[in-house]
């Protein structure tokens, strides 16, 4: 099974995914961003883009990597990855479905003010990341148009990452 943690930057996906992994036996975190980083290392580089998700190989490579890891290890993969383009989500989710891999799709949501505060106070990526701030409006649009209908929404505005992780783990365990 895959537990996909979606949401914009600053919602708490990375922190929450590590905590979810601790709560779900036989689970691992798979950071699909590493697939994008691998594509960014190709030399000479792939066509210029502001987001590796726009490269057509990224999406099937995420599916294939997840499929092969699960075939090798079994268990659950927790995937903390923002996907705001509906077409990309459909490609990934249908690819996983073709391999009979069940997906629980969660969106970690927080109000705009909370997200801005988290981005401003981030000591790992750095405060006021232009990349992260630039995704607030695309996230809001995806949330309004399709994303919240496609996933189980966990509002993290007033939750700690541990509380969000516990809600997700409890939902997965049924």
C-alpha positions, 0 to 999 in steps of 0.5 A, spaced: 500 500 500 501 507 498 500 512 503 501 519 499 501 525 503 499 531 498 499 538 500 503 544 499 510 546 501 509 548 509 503 543 510 508 538 514 508 533 509 516 531 510 515 531 518 508 528 518 511 522 513 516 520 518 511 520 524 506 516 520 512 511 518 513 510 526 506 508 527 504 503 521 508 497 522 513 495 516 512 502 512 518 506 509 518 513 507 519 514 499 521 521 497 519 521 490 523 528 489 529 524 489 526 521 482 526 528 480 533 530 483 536 524 479 533 527 472 536 534 474 542 530 474 542 528 467 547 531 463 546 535 458 540 537 462 533 535 460 529 541 457 528 547 462 523 547 466 521 550 473 518 544 476 521 537 474 514 534 475 513 537 468 518 532 465 514 526 462 519 521 465 518 523 472 511 520 473 512 513 470 519 513 474 515 514 480 510 509 479 515 504 477 520 505 483 514 505 488 512 498 484 519 495 485 520 497 492 514 494 494 515 488 490 522 487 494 520 489 501 512 489 501 509 493 507 507 500 506 510 506 502 509 513 505 510 518 500 510 525 502 510 529 495 506 535 493 502 534 486 498 540 484 496 538 477 490 534 476 493 530 470 499 528 473 496 525 479 491 521 475 497 519 471 501 517 477 494 514 481 492 510 475 499 507 474 499 505 481 492 502 480 494 498 473 499 494 478 494 493 483 497 497 488 492 500 493 493 508 495 490 512 500 491 519 498 491 524 504 492 532 503 495 536 509 491 542 509 492 549 513 490 556 512 494 561 508 496 564 514 499 558 517 502 556 511 506 563 510 508 562 518 511 555 517 514 557 511 517 564 514 519 560 520 522 554 516 530 552 519 531 547 514 529 550 507 530 557 510 525 562 511 521 565 506 523 560 500 520 564 494 519 557 491 515 555 497 511 561 497 510 561 489 506 554 490 501 557 495 496 560 490 496 553 485 495 549 491 489 553 493 486 553 486 488 545 486 484 545 493 478 548 490 478 545 483 479 537 484 484 536 490 480 536 496 475 531 492 480 526 490 483 525 497 482 525 505 483 532 507 487 533 514 487 540 516 493 541 520 492 548 521 491 547 529 494 540 529 501 538 531 505 533 526 504 528 531 497 529 531 496 529 524 500 523 523 496 519 528 489 521 524 492 518 518 495 512 521 488 511 524 485 512 518 489 507 514 488 502 520 481 502 519 
